[in-house]
Amino acid sequence: MHPLLHDLFLPMRRLFKTPAFSLTVILTLALGIGATTAVFSLVEGILLRPLPYHNPDKLVILGDHLEGGSGISVTAREIGSYANATRAFASMGGYAGASYELSGGVTPEQVDVGRFTAGVFPTLGVNPLLGRVFTPQEEDAHSLIAIISYALWQKRYHGDAGVLGSALVLDRQPYTVIGVMPRGFDFPPGYGLLDQTQLLIPMSLTADELSDAHAGYWGFHIIARLKDGIGLTQAGEDAERVGRQIKKGLAVAQSAINLEGAVVPLLERVVGEVRPVLRAFFLAVCTVLLIACANVAGLLLVRAIRRRGDFAVRLALGAGRGVLVRESVCEGLLLGVAGECWG
């Protein structure tokens, strides 16, 4: 028998002879490794993996920071104000979420819809998998066109490439499908909310949304891309300048509102609230893994102490110390591999 196979065979036979000890060690390792792996998958997916857009480090959320508020948003009128007055951004676009009734199938269903201005797509740097995105002219003309998500394309159209040009009914109005977004595209992104936005339609702001009656509705957002050579500090100063201009133009009834222009990195907007929680959680499971490893080390040490007599007999019969060490290492490796597989 090959020496390596021999070194593996004997430890394996000993482990089978002591099932209680073996299962205790394997389950202890499986608990620690499994918990750590699961939490690290969350950390990697949320904190470490880059956002699925072109050069995501240059993407920021731009808008008004209202006193006492935690987010950054804008009114419908301010989308154009920031687009025309700022100088630190290469491109930008406005967006808002909405819920529409999608009919035409077996039963109507409510779907999450993203209302985008045409500038969102070049800002994100993402092209459709099929078809095209809508143009500013189509947005201004209030064209009834839509881009569907990859998930909806698979679910409703079974991946049919002939979906382009077909009609779907949103809130009892016929929209023409002009594109399909690639798999993994999700905007606005959110942790635990994959494929949340299933349809994208032109923003096409209405006269009512641009009227004085909605001048106090901060329900829209702006995604912007920094120009090359422009940092967050310069972008923030540019946003503050425009924010002061907007504040001066507020109606008398809104003069008491304290707002200032601000920018926040997109990644920070997505993970800022969950980062401390995930870090604490990951530290906790790492501690659990260390405790599990310490317990296993203690069990192996006790087992080695109990086998002193066996080691002494084998040494007296001529077994080398290196052989005993290799067998002990192989025994530990077998337990570790088994614990990792179960975890």
PAMI-778060 format. One record per residue (C-alpha): z, y, x. Coordinates in steps of 0.25 Angstrom, whole numbers, padded with zeros to 4 digits, always signed. Layout:
ZYX...
REM end
This chain:
+0000+0000+0000-0003+0014+0005+0009+0021+0010+0007+0033+0001+0006+0023-0011+0018+0016-0007+0026+0029-0006+0022+0032-0020+0024+0018-0026+0039+0016-0021+0044+0030-0027+0036+0027-0040+0043+0013-0041+0056+0019-0039+0054+0030-0050+0050+0020-0060+0063+0012-0057+0071+0024-0060+0064+0030-0073+0076+0038-0077+0076+0046-0064+0061+0047-0064+0060+0053-0078+0071+0062-0076+0065+0068-0064+0051+0069-0070+0056+0075-0083+0064+0085-0075+0051+0089-0067+0042+0089-0079+0051+0099-0086+0052+0109-0075+0037+0107-0071+0032+0108-0086+0040+0120-0089+0036+0127-0077+0021+0124-0079+0021+0128-0093+0027+0142-0090+0018+0144-0078+0006+0141-0087+0010+0153-0096+0013+0162-0084+0000+0159-0077-0008+0160-0090-0001+0174-0094+0003+0180-0081-0005+0175-0070-0019+0172-0076-0028+0184-0076-0033+0190-0090-0047+0184-0093-0054+0198-0091-0062+0204-0080-0053+0210-0069-0041+0210-0079-0032+0218-0069-0040+0230-0073-0038+0229-0088-0027+0238-0094-0023+0241-0108-0024+0256-0111-0018+0265-0122-0006+0272-0127+0008+0268-0124+0016+0273-0136+0031+0277-0133+0040+0266-0137+0028+0256-0138+0026+0244-0129+0010+0243-0129-0002+0251-0127-0011+0254-0138-0021+0265-0143-0026+0270-0156-0040+0268-0161-0044+0282-0157-0038+0281-0143-0047+0269-0139-0058+0280-0137-0049+0290-0131-0045+0281-0120-0059+0276-0118-0065+0290-0116-0053+0297-0109-0048+0287-0098-0054+0286-0084-0047+0275-0078-0054+0264-0085-0067+0257-0083-0068+0252-0098-0059+0250-0110-0059+0245-0124-0050+0245-0136-0046+0233-0144-0037+0230-0156-0033+0217-0163-0035+0214-0177-0035+0202-0187-0047+0199-0195-0050+0188-0205-0061+0179-0200-0068+0172-0212-0081+0163-0213-0074+0150-0209-0066+0140-0217-0055+0150-0220-0053+0164-0215-0044+0167-0204-0037+0178-0197-0042+0181-0183-0038+0190-0172-0049+0200-0169-0050+0210-0157-0056+0223-0160-0062+0228-0147-0070+0240-0142-0082+0236-0134-0076+0241-0122-0066+0230-0122-0076+0219-0117-0081+0226-0104-0066+0230-0101-0062+0216-0101-0074+0211-0094-0076+0199-0103-0089+0195-0109-0091+0186-0121-0094+0171-0119-0106+0172-0129-0113+0185-0135-0108+0199-0132-0098+0209-0135-0100+0221-0144-0104+0235-0139-0099+0249-0142-0110+0252-0151-0107+0239-0160-0092+0244-0160-0096+0258-0164-0105+0252-0175-0094+0244-0180-0102+0231-0179-0096+0219-0185-0097+0210-0173-0087+0200-0166-0084+0192-0153-0077+0180-0155-0067+0173-0146-0070+0160-0139-0059+0153-0147-0065+0158-0160-0079+0154-0156-0074+0140-0153-0065+0139-0166-0075+0145-0176-0088+0143-0170-0086+0130-0161-0092+0137-0149-0105+0139-0155-0114+0148-0146-0121+0152-0159-0109+0160-0164-0116+0173-0159-0121+0181-0171-0113+0173-0181-0105+0180-0191-0090+0180-0194-0082+0187-0205-0070+0196-0201-0063+0202-0212-0075+0199-0221-0085+0206-0212-0096+0199-0205-0095+0200-0189-0106+0195-0180-0101+0187-0168-0107+0193-0155-0099+0186-0144-0089+0175-0140-0078+0179-0130-0076+0169-0118-0065+0159-0119-0051+0164-0114-0055+0179-0118-0043+0185-0126-0041+0199-0128-0032+0206-0130-0024+0195-0122-0011+0190-0126-0001+0179-0121-0001+0167-0130-0013+0173-0138-0025+0166-0133-0038+0168-0142-0030+0178-0150-0042+0187-0153-0053+0179-0159-0063+0190-0162-0067+0203-0156-0074+0214-0164-0078+0228-0161-0066+0238-0162-0075+0248-0171-0064+0257-0174-0065+0262-0188-0064+0277-0193-0050+0273-0199-0045+0268-0186-0049+0281-0179-0044+0290-0190-0031+0298-0190-0024+0287-0199-0025+0277-0187-0022+0287-0176-0008+0281-0174-0012+0267-0174-0011+0262-0160-0017+0248-0162-0028+0248-0152-0028+0244-0137-0037+0247-0125-0041+0238-0114-0046+0245-0102-0051+0242-0088-0047+0250-0076-0057+0256-0067-0058+0251-0053-0048+0258-0044-0040+0263-0056-0025+0258-0056-0015+0257-0068-0009+0270-0063-0022+0278-0064-0026+0271-0077-0012+0274-0083-0013+0289-0079-0027+0289-0086-0021+0283-0098-0010+0293-0099-0019+0304-0098-0027+0300-0110-0015+0296-0117-0010+0311-0116-0023+0315-0122-0022+0306-0133-0008+0310-0136-0012+0325-0137-0022+0321-0147-0013+0313-0156-0011+0319-0171+0002+0327-0174+0008+0316-0181+0007+0307-0168+0011+0318-0158+0025+0312-0157+0019+0299-0152+0022+0297-0137+0010+0289-0131+0004+0288-0117-0008+0282-0111-0005+0269-0103-0012+0257-0097-0006+0243-0095-0013+0231-0088-0019+0221-0098-0011+0210-0091+0002+0217-0092-0001+0220-0107-0003+0205-0109+0008+0199-0101+0018+0210-0099+0028+0206-0109+0028+0191-0106+0028+0192-0091+0043+0193-0090+0045+0182-0100+0035+0172-0093+0041+0175-0079+0055+0172-0084+0050+0160-0091+0043+0155-0078+0055+0158-0070+0064+0150-0079+0055+0137-0079+0053+0138-0064+0069+0137-0064+0068+0125-0073+0058+0119-0063+0067+0122-0051+0079+0116-0059+0071+0103-0062+0066+0102-0047+0081+0103-0043+0085+0092-0053+0074+0083-0048+0078+0085-0034+0093+0082-0037+0088+0069-0044+0080+0065-0032+0091+0068-0023+0101+0059-0031+0091+0048-0031+0089+0049-0016+0104+0048-0014+0105+0036-0022+0094+0029-0015+0100+0031-0001+0103+0017+0000+0089+0013-0003+0084+0023+0008+0094+0017+0018+0089+0003+0015+0074+0006+0017+0077+0014+0029+0084+0002+0035+0072-0007+0031+0063+0002+0040+0058+0012+0029+0054+0025+0036+0061+0038+0032+0047+0044+0029+0044+0033+0019+0057+0036+0011+0054+0051+0011+0039+0049+0007+0044+0040-0005+0054+0050-0009+0044+0061-0009+0034+0053-0017+0045+0050-0027+0047+0065-0029+0032+0067-0030+0031+0057-0040+0042+0063-0049+0036+0077-0047+0022+0073-0051+0027+0065-0063+0036+0077-0067+0024+0087-0065+0015+0078-0074+0025+0077-0085+0027+0092-0084
REM end
